[in-house]
Amino acid sequence: MSELLTVSEVANILRVDDTTVRRWVKQGALEAIILPHVNERQAYRIKRETLNKLLTGESELTHA
């Protein structure tokens, strides 16, 4: 089973703002798991393997 990362963890690794990661998820450029939420903000988790693909250049984000 793949490790799940929070939006903040992914943002820190990629050195971008949390908002950027959320936008990529909403645009479909970054695959994420949507968690049930009770707050006004949608909660996401990104698989470590998804992030690794992004970092190795196998993601749509690197081709945009």
PDB file with one MODEL, atoms N, CA, C and O in Angstrom:
MODEL        1
ATOM      1  N   MET A   1       0.847  -1.191   0.000  1.00  0.00           N
ATOM      2  CA  MET A   1       0.000   0.000   0.000  1.00  0.00           C
ATOM      3  C   MET A   1       0.889   1.250   0.000  1.00  0.00           C
ATOM      4  O   MET A   1       1.892   1.315   0.710  1.00  0.00           O
ATOM      5  N   SER A   2       0.506   2.216  -0.793  1.00  0.00           N
ATOM      6  CA  SER A   2       1.298   3.421  -0.953  1.00  0.00           C
ATOM      7  C   SER A   2       1.072   4.383   0.215  1.00  0.00           C
ATOM      8  O   SER A   2      -0.026   4.472   0.766  1.00  0.00           O
ATOM      9  N   GLU A   3       2.123   5.088   0.571  1.00  0.00           N
ATOM     10  CA  GLU A   3       2.030   6.112   1.604  1.00  0.00           C
ATOM     11  C   GLU A   3       1.189   7.265   1.081  1.00  0.00           C
ATOM     12  O   GLU A   3       1.311   7.655  -0.080  1.00  0.00           O
ATOM     13  N   LEU A   4       0.331   7.812   1.944  1.00  0.00           N
ATOM     14  CA  LEU A   4      -0.511   8.943   1.570  1.00  0.00           C
ATOM     15  C   LEU A   4       0.040  10.218   2.178  1.00  0.00           C
ATOM     16  O   LEU A   4       0.367  10.266   3.364  1.00  0.00           O
ATOM     17  N   LEU A   5       0.140  11.247   1.356  1.00  0.00           N
ATOM     18  CA  LEU A   5       0.675  12.532   1.794  1.00  0.00           C
ATOM     19  C   LEU A   5      -0.426  13.584   1.813  1.00  0.00           C
ATOM     20  O   LEU A   5      -1.358  13.530   1.010  1.00  0.00           O
ATOM     21  N   THR A   6      -0.319  14.534   2.724  1.00  0.00           N
ATOM     22  CA  THR A   6      -1.268  15.641   2.770  1.00  0.00           C
ATOM     23  C   THR A   6      -0.901  16.675   1.713  1.00  0.00           C
ATOM     24  O   THR A   6       0.190  16.642   1.146  1.00  0.00           O
ATOM     25  N   VAL A   7      -1.822  17.584   1.462  1.00  0.00           N
ATOM     26  CA  VAL A   7      -1.566  18.680   0.522  1.00  0.00           C
ATOM     27  C   VAL A   7      -0.363  19.488   0.992  1.00  0.00           C
ATOM     28  O   VAL A   7       0.487  19.859   0.182  1.00  0.00           O
ATOM     29  N   SER A   8      -0.282  19.761   2.276  1.00  0.00           N
ATOM     30  CA  SER A   8       0.840  20.541   2.816  1.00  0.00           C
ATOM     31  C   SER A   8       2.167  19.826   2.631  1.00  0.00           C
ATOM     32  O   SER A   8       3.167  20.460   2.295  1.00  0.00           O
ATOM     33  N   GLU A   9       2.193  18.522   2.845  1.00  0.00           N
ATOM     34  CA  GLU A   9       3.427  17.757   2.662  1.00  0.00           C
ATOM     35  C   GLU A   9       3.884  17.805   1.211  1.00  0.00           C
ATOM     36  O   GLU A   9       5.068  17.996   0.932  1.00  0.00           O
ATOM     37  N   VAL A  10       2.948  17.631   0.294  1.00  0.00           N
ATOM     38  CA  VAL A  10       3.282  17.686  -1.136  1.00  0.00           C
ATOM     39  C   VAL A  10       3.762  19.087  -1.509  1.00  0.00           C
ATOM     40  O   VAL A  10       4.736  19.237  -2.247  1.00  0.00           O
ATOM     41  N   ALA A  11       3.084  20.103  -1.002  1.00  0.00           N
ATOM     42  CA  ALA A  11       3.478  21.487  -1.284  1.00  0.00           C
ATOM     43  C   ALA A  11       4.895  21.760  -0.793  1.00  0.00           C
ATOM     44  O   ALA A  11       5.677  22.409  -1.488  1.00  0.00           O
ATOM     45  N   ASN A  12       5.228  21.275   0.389  1.00  0.00           N
ATOM     46  CA  ASN A  12       6.577  21.475   0.923  1.00  0.00           C
ATOM     47  C   ASN A  12       7.625  20.773   0.071  1.00  0.00           C
ATOM     48  O   ASN A  12       8.687  21.336  -0.192  1.00  0.00           O
ATOM     49  N   ILE A  13       7.341  19.557  -0.360  1.00  0.00           N
ATOM     50  CA  ILE A  13       8.284  18.799  -1.187  1.00  0.00           C
ATOM     51  C   ILE A  13       8.510  19.501  -2.529  1.00  0.00           C
ATOM     52  O   ILE A  13       9.638  19.582  -3.016  1.00  0.00           O
ATOM     53  N   LEU A  14       7.419  20.008  -3.119  1.00  0.00           N
ATOM     54  CA  LEU A  14       7.512  20.648  -4.431  1.00  0.00           C
ATOM     55  C   LEU A  14       7.870  22.132  -4.353  1.00  0.00           C
ATOM     56  O   LEU A  14       8.105  22.787  -5.368  1.00  0.00           O
ATOM     57  N   ARG A  15       7.905  22.643  -3.117  1.00  0.00           N
ATOM     58  CA  ARG A  15       8.205  24.060  -2.883  1.00  0.00           C
ATOM     59  C   ARG A  15       7.216  24.983  -3.588  1.00  0.00           C
ATOM     60  O   ARG A  15       7.594  25.955  -4.243  1.00  0.00           O
ATOM     61  N   VAL A  16       5.939  24.647  -3.432  1.00  0.00           N
ATOM     62  CA  VAL A  16       4.861  25.487  -3.940  1.00  0.00           C
ATOM     63  C   VAL A  16       3.873  25.715  -2.800  1.00  0.00           C
ATOM     64  O   VAL A  16       4.001  25.114  -1.733  1.00  0.00           O
ATOM     65  N   ASP A  17       2.909  26.568  -3.021  1.00  0.00           N
ATOM     66  CA  ASP A  17       1.884  26.847  -2.021  1.00  0.00           C
ATOM     67  C   ASP A  17       0.833  25.740  -2.018  1.00  0.00           C
ATOM     68  O   ASP A  17       0.611  25.081  -3.034  1.00  0.00           O
ATOM     69  N   ASP A  18       0.189  25.541  -0.867  1.00  0.00           N
ATOM     70  CA  ASP A  18      -0.893  24.559  -0.764  1.00  0.00           C
ATOM     71  C   ASP A  18      -1.962  24.803  -1.833  1.00  0.00           C
ATOM     72  O   ASP A  18      -2.511  23.861  -2.406  1.00  0.00           O
ATOM     73  N   THR A  19      -2.243  26.072  -2.088  1.00  0.00           N
ATOM     74  CA  THR A  19      -3.267  26.435  -3.069  1.00  0.00           C
ATOM     75  C   THR A  19      -2.917  25.898  -4.454  1.00  0.00           C
ATOM     76  O   THR A  19      -3.803  25.479  -5.199  1.00  0.00           O
ATOM     77  N   THR A  20      -1.654  25.907  -4.797  1.00  0.00           N
ATOM     78  CA  THR A  20      -1.206  25.395  -6.094  1.00  0.00           C
ATOM     79  C   THR A  20      -1.476  23.904  -6.198  1.00  0.00           C
ATOM     80  O   THR A  20      -1.973  23.432  -7.220  1.00  0.00           O
ATOM     81  N   VAL A  21      -1.152  23.159  -5.149  1.00  0.00           N
ATOM     82  CA  VAL A  21      -1.399  21.717  -5.144  1.00  0.00           C
ATOM     83  C   VAL A  21      -2.890  21.450  -5.275  1.00  0.00           C
ATOM     84  O   VAL A  21      -3.296  20.582  -6.048  1.00  0.00           O
ATOM     85  N   ARG A  22      -3.705  22.178  -4.535  1.00  0.00           N
ATOM     86  CA  ARG A  22      -5.169  22.002  -4.625  1.00  0.00           C
ATOM     87  C   ARG A  22      -5.686  22.309  -6.031  1.00  0.00           C
ATOM     88  O   ARG A  22      -6.575  21.617  -6.528  1.00  0.00           O
ATOM     89  N   ARG A  23      -5.141  23.335  -6.669  1.00  0.00           N
ATOM     90  CA  ARG A  23      -5.559  23.683  -8.034  1.00  0.00           C
ATOM     91  C   ARG A  23      -5.201  22.559  -8.998  1.00  0.00           C
ATOM     92  O   ARG A  23      -6.005  22.201  -9.860  1.00  0.00           O
ATOM     93  N   TRP A  24      -3.989  21.994  -8.859  1.00  0.00           N
ATOM     94  CA  TRP A  24      -3.578  20.889  -9.727  1.00  0.00           C
ATOM     95  C   TRP A  24      -4.520  19.695  -9.558  1.00  0.00           C
ATOM     96  O   TRP A  24      -4.871  19.034 -10.535  1.00  0.00           O
ATOM     97  N   VAL A  25      -4.923  19.425  -8.321  1.00  0.00           N
ATOM     98  CA  VAL A  25      -5.850  18.320  -8.069  1.00  0.00           C
ATOM     99  C   VAL A  25      -7.196  18.607  -8.732  1.00  0.00           C
ATOM    100  O   VAL A  25      -7.750  17.744  -9.412  1.00  0.00           O
ATOM    101  N   LYS A  26      -7.720  19.814  -8.538  1.00  0.00           N
ATOM    102  CA  LYS A  26      -9.024  20.177  -9.111  1.00  0.00           C
ATOM    103  C   LYS A  26      -9.001  20.174 -10.631  1.00  0.00           C
ATOM    104  O   LYS A  26     -10.010  19.867 -11.267  1.00  0.00           O
ATOM    105  N   GLN A  27      -7.853  20.513 -11.220  1.00  0.00           N
ATOM    106  CA  GLN A  27      -7.715  20.518 -12.682  1.00  0.00           C
ATOM    107  C   GLN A  27      -7.490  19.118 -13.242  1.00  0.00           C
ATOM    108  O   GLN A  27      -7.520  18.914 -14.455  1.00  0.00           O
ATOM    109  N   GLY A  28      -7.264  18.155 -12.346  1.00  0.00           N
ATOM    110  CA  GLY A  28      -7.029  16.791 -12.793  1.00  0.00           C
ATOM    111  C   GLY A  28      -5.592  16.510 -13.189  1.00  0.00           C
ATOM    112  O   GLY A  28      -5.290  15.437 -13.709  1.00  0.00           O
ATOM    113  N   ALA A  29      -4.708  17.460 -12.949  1.00  0.00           N
ATOM    114  CA  ALA A  29      -3.304  17.285 -13.319  1.00  0.00           C
ATOM    115  C   ALA A  29      -2.536  16.467 -12.292  1.00  0.00           C
ATOM    116  O   ALA A  29      -1.491  15.894 -12.603  1.00  0.00           O
ATOM    117  N   LEU A  30      -3.055  16.413 -11.061  1.00  0.00           N
ATOM    118  CA  LEU A  30      -2.421  15.653  -9.990  1.00  0.00           C
ATOM    119  C   LEU A  30      -3.483  14.758  -9.371  1.00  0.00           C
ATOM    120  O   LEU A  30      -4.470  15.240  -8.816  1.00  0.00           O
ATOM    121  N   GLU A  31      -3.272  13.461  -9.470  1.00  0.00           N
ATOM    122  CA  GLU A  31      -4.247  12.500  -8.956  1.00  0.00           C
ATOM    123  C   GLU A  31      -4.237  12.515  -7.431  1.00  0.00           C
ATOM    124  O   GLU A  31      -3.178  12.505  -6.803  1.00  0.00           O
ATOM    125  N   ALA A  32      -5.435  12.541  -6.846  1.00  0.00           N
ATOM    126  CA  ALA A  32      -5.544  12.566  -5.385  1.00  0.00           C
ATOM    127  C   ALA A  32      -6.763  11.772  -4.937  1.00  0.00           C
ATOM    128  O   ALA A  32      -7.706  11.546  -5.695  1.00  0.00           O
ATOM    129  N   ILE A  33      -6.707  11.364  -3.687  1.00  0.00           N
ATOM    130  CA  ILE A  33      -7.844  10.702  -3.054  1.00  0.00           C
ATOM    131  C   ILE A  33      -8.628  11.780  -2.319  1.00  0.00           C
ATOM    132  O   ILE A  33      -8.061  12.562  -1.555  1.00  0.00           O
ATOM    133  N   ILE A  34      -9.927  11.815  -2.556  1.00  0.00           N
ATOM    134  CA  ILE A  34     -10.782  12.803  -1.895  1.00  0.00           C
ATOM    135  C   ILE A  34     -11.346  12.169  -0.630  1.00  0.00           C
ATOM    136  O   ILE A  34     -11.992  11.123  -0.681  1.00  0.00           O
ATOM    137  N   LEU A  35     -11.096  12.809   0.495  1.00  0.00           N
ATOM    138  CA  LEU A  35     -11.574  12.299   1.777  1.00  0.00           C
ATOM    139  C   LEU A  35     -12.921  12.904   2.121  1.00  0.00           C
ATOM    140  O   LEU A  35     -13.209  14.042   1.751  1.00  0.00           O
ATOM    141  N   PRO A  36     -13.759  12.136   2.840  1.00  0.00           N
ATOM    142  CA  PRO A  36     -15.006  12.729   3.333  1.00  0.00           C
ATOM    143  C   PRO A  36     -14.644  13.900   4.247  1.00  0.00           C
ATOM    144  O   PRO A  36     -13.685  13.816   5.013  1.00  0.00           O
ATOM    145  N   HIS A  37     -15.392  14.970   4.170  1.00  0.00           N
ATOM    146  CA  HIS A  37     -15.045  16.137   4.971  1.00  0.00           C
ATOM    147  C   HIS A  37     -16.252  16.731   5.674  1.00  0.00           C
ATOM    148  O   HIS A  37     -17.384  16.626   5.202  1.00  0.00           O
ATOM    149  N   VAL A  38     -15.989  17.349   6.800  1.00  0.00           N
ATOM    150  CA  VAL A  38     -17.030  18.046   7.547  1.00  0.00           C
ATOM    151  C   VAL A  38     -16.763  19.544   7.541  1.00  0.00           C
ATOM    152  O   VAL A  38     -17.649  20.336   7.863  1.00  0.00           O
ATOM    153  N   ASN A  39     -15.564  19.927   7.182  1.00  0.00           N
ATOM    154  CA  ASN A  39     -15.214  21.349   7.099  1.00  0.00           C
ATOM    155  C   ASN A  39     -15.611  21.893   5.737  1.00  0.00           C
ATOM    156  O   ASN A  39     -16.091  21.158   4.874  1.00  0.00           O
ATOM    157  N   GLU A  40     -15.406  23.182   5.561  1.00  0.00           N
ATOM    158  CA  GLU A  40     -15.730  23.796   4.274  1.00  0.00           C
ATOM    159  C   GLU A  40     -14.690  23.479   3.204  1.00  0.00           C
ATOM    160  O   GLU A  40     -14.976  23.583   2.012  1.00  0.00           O
ATOM    161  N   ARG A  41     -13.484  23.092   3.622  1.00  0.00           N
ATOM    162  CA  ARG A  41     -12.413  22.808   2.657  1.00  0.00           C
ATOM    163  C   ARG A  41     -12.321  21.310   2.385  1.00  0.00           C
ATOM    164  O   ARG A  41     -12.305  20.495   3.308  1.00  0.00           O
ATOM    165  N   GLN A  42     -12.262  20.966   1.108  1.00  0.00           N
ATOM    166  CA  GLN A  42     -12.122  19.570   0.683  1.00  0.00           C
ATOM    167  C   GLN A  42     -10.756  19.040   1.114  1.00  0.00           C
ATOM    168  O   GLN A  42      -9.746  19.731   0.974  1.00  0.00           O
ATOM    169  N   ALA A  43     -10.727  17.824   1.632  1.00  0.00           N
ATOM    170  CA  ALA A  43      -9.463  17.220   2.071  1.00  0.00           C
ATOM    171  C   ALA A  43      -8.993  16.210   1.018  1.00  0.00           C
ATOM    172  O   ALA A  43      -9.775  15.402   0.517  1.00  0.00           O
ATOM    173  N   TYR A  44      -7.722  16.275   0.702  1.00  0.00           N
ATOM    174  CA  TYR A  44      -7.120  15.379  -0.278  1.00  0.00           C
ATOM    175  C   TYR A  44      -5.926  14.661   0.324  1.00  0.00           C
ATOM    176  O   TYR A  44      -5.313  15.135   1.280  1.00  0.00           O
ATOM    177  N   ARG A  45      -5.608  13.509  -0.253  1.00  0.00           N
ATOM    178  CA  ARG A  45      -4.359  12.811   0.035  1.00  0.00           C
ATOM    179  C   ARG A  45      -3.774  12.386  -1.301  1.00  0.00           C
ATOM    180  O   ARG A  45      -4.483  11.916  -2.190  1.00  0.00           O
ATOM    181  N   ILE A  46      -2.482  12.560  -1.418  1.00  0.00           N
ATOM    182  CA  ILE A  46      -1.785  12.228  -2.652  1.00  0.00           C
ATOM    183  C   ILE A  46      -0.857  11.047  -2.361  1.00  0.00           C
ATOM    184  O   ILE A  46      -0.113  11.048  -1.380  1.00  0.00           O
ATOM    185  N   LYS A  47      -0.919  10.048  -3.228  1.00  0.00           N
ATOM    186  CA  LYS A  47      -0.065   8.874  -3.043  1.00  0.00           C
ATOM    187  C   LYS A  47       1.390   9.252  -3.279  1.00  0.00           C
ATOM    188  O   LYS A  47       1.699  10.046  -4.167  1.00  0.00           O
ATOM    189  N   ARG A  48       2.272   8.681  -2.483  1.00  0.00           N
ATOM    190  CA  ARG A  48       3.713   8.911  -2.637  1.00  0.00           C
ATOM    191  C   ARG A  48       4.156   8.524  -4.051  1.00  0.00           C
ATOM    192  O   ARG A  48       4.982   9.215  -4.647  1.00  0.00           O
ATOM    193  N   GLU A  49       3.616   7.431  -4.590  1.00  0.00           N
ATOM    194  CA  GLU A  49       4.018   6.997  -5.939  1.00  0.00           C
ATOM    195  C   GLU A  49       3.581   8.015  -6.996  1.00  0.00           C
ATOM    196  O   GLU A  49       4.268   8.185  -8.003  1.00  0.00           O
ATOM    197  N   THR A  50       2.464   8.685  -6.786  1.00  0.00           N
ATOM    198  CA  THR A  50       2.020   9.737  -7.707  1.00  0.00           C
ATOM    199  C   THR A  50       3.010  10.895  -7.680  1.00  0.00           C
ATOM    200  O   THR A  50       3.381  11.434  -8.723  1.00  0.00           O
ATOM    201  N   LEU A  51       3.430  11.269  -6.481  1.00  0.00           N
ATOM    202  CA  LEU A  51       4.406  12.345  -6.348  1.00  0.00           C
ATOM    203  C   LEU A  51       5.736  11.945  -6.978  1.00  0.00           C
ATOM    204  O   LEU A  51       6.379  12.758  -7.642  1.00  0.00           O
ATOM    205  N   ASN A  52       6.147  10.706  -6.775  1.00  0.00           N
ATOM    206  CA  ASN A  52       7.398  10.221  -7.368  1.00  0.00           C
ATOM    207  C   ASN A  52       7.358  10.297  -8.894  1.00  0.00           C
ATOM    208  O   ASN A  52       8.352  10.652  -9.527  1.00  0.00           O
ATOM    209  N   LYS A  53       6.204   9.962  -9.487  1.00  0.00           N
ATOM    210  CA  LYS A  53       6.055  10.071 -10.948  1.00  0.00           C
ATOM    211  C   LYS A  53       6.219  11.522 -11.392  1.00  0.00           C
ATOM    212  O   LYS A  53       6.851  11.807 -12.409  1.00  0.00           O
ATOM    213  N   LEU A  54       5.642  12.427 -10.617  1.00  0.00           N
ATOM    214  CA  LEU A  54       5.759  13.852 -10.926  1.00  0.00           C
ATOM    215  C   LEU A  54       7.229  14.277 -10.887  1.00  0.00           C
ATOM    216  O   LEU A  54       7.703  14.991 -11.770  1.00  0.00           O
ATOM    217  N   LEU A  55       7.929  13.835  -9.865  1.00  0.00           N
ATOM    218  CA  LEU A  55       9.322  14.238  -9.687  1.00  0.00           C
ATOM    219  C   LEU A  55      10.263  13.616 -10.714  1.00  0.00           C
ATOM    220  O   LEU A  55      11.334  14.162 -10.980  1.00  0.00           O
ATOM    221  N   THR A  56       9.877  12.482 -11.291  1.00  0.00           N
ATOM    222  CA  THR A  56      10.722  11.852 -12.299  1.00  0.00           C
ATOM    223  C   THR A  56      10.321  12.238 -13.726  1.00  0.00           C
ATOM    224  O   THR A  56      10.876  11.726 -14.698  1.00  0.00           O
ATOM    225  N   GLY A  57       9.343  13.152 -13.834  1.00  0.00           N
ATOM    226  CA  GLY A  57       8.977  13.655 -15.154  1.00  0.00           C
ATOM    227  C   GLY A  57       7.951  12.836 -15.885  1.00  0.00           C
ATOM    228  O   GLY A  57       7.788  13.001 -17.094  1.00  0.00           O
ATOM    229  N   GLU A  58       7.245  11.949 -15.189  1.00  0.00           N
ATOM    230  CA  GLU A  58       6.242  11.113 -15.838  1.00  0.00           C
ATOM    231  C   GLU A  58       4.822  11.659 -15.660  1.00  0.00           C
ATOM    232  O   GLU A  58       3.849  10.943 -15.899  1.00  0.00           O
ATOM    233  N   SER A  59       4.701  12.911 -15.245  1.00  0.00           N
ATOM    234  CA  SER A  59       3.396  13.501 -14.965  1.00  0.00           C
ATOM    235  C   SER A  59       3.011  14.528 -16.017  1.00  0.00           C
ATOM    236  O   SER A  59       3.869  15.070 -16.714  1.00  0.00           O
ATOM    237  N   GLU A  60       1.716  14.789 -16.126  1.00  0.00           N
ATOM    238  CA  GLU A  60       1.211  15.821 -17.034  1.00  0.00           C
ATOM    239  C   GLU A  60       1.704  17.212 -16.634  1.00  0.00           C
ATOM    240  O   GLU A  60       1.865  18.082 -17.490  1.00  0.00           O
ATOM    241  N   LEU A  61       1.944  17.424 -15.335  1.00  0.00           N
ATOM    242  CA  LEU A  61       2.389  18.732 -14.871  1.00  0.00           C
ATOM    243  C   LEU A  61       3.728  19.116 -15.476  1.00  0.00           C
ATOM    244  O   LEU A  61       3.973  20.290 -15.755  1.00  0.00           O
ATOM    245  N   THR A  62       4.586  18.144 -15.676  1.00  0.00           N
ATOM    246  CA  THR A  62       5.907  18.448 -16.218  1.00  0.00           C
ATOM    247  C   THR A  62       5.866  18.730 -17.713  1.00  0.00           C
ATOM    248  O   THR A  62       6.837  19.227 -18.283  1.00  0.00           O
ATOM    249  N   HIS A  63       4.742  18.412 -18.345  1.00  0.00           N
ATOM    250  CA  HIS A  63       4.596  18.639 -19.786  1.00  0.00           C
ATOM    251  C   HIS A  63       3.737  19.850 -20.095  1.00  0.00           C
ATOM    252  O   HIS A  63       3.502  20.166 -21.262  1.00  0.00           O
ATOM    253  N   ALA A  64       3.269  20.529 -19.062  1.00  0.00           N
ATOM    254  CA  ALA A  64       2.378  21.681 -19.246  1.00  0.00           C
ATOM    255  C   ALA A  64       3.160  22.930 -19.562  1.00  0.00           C
ATOM    256  O   ALA A  64       2.573  23.996 -19.749  1.00  0.00           O
TER     257      ALA A  64
ENDMDL
END
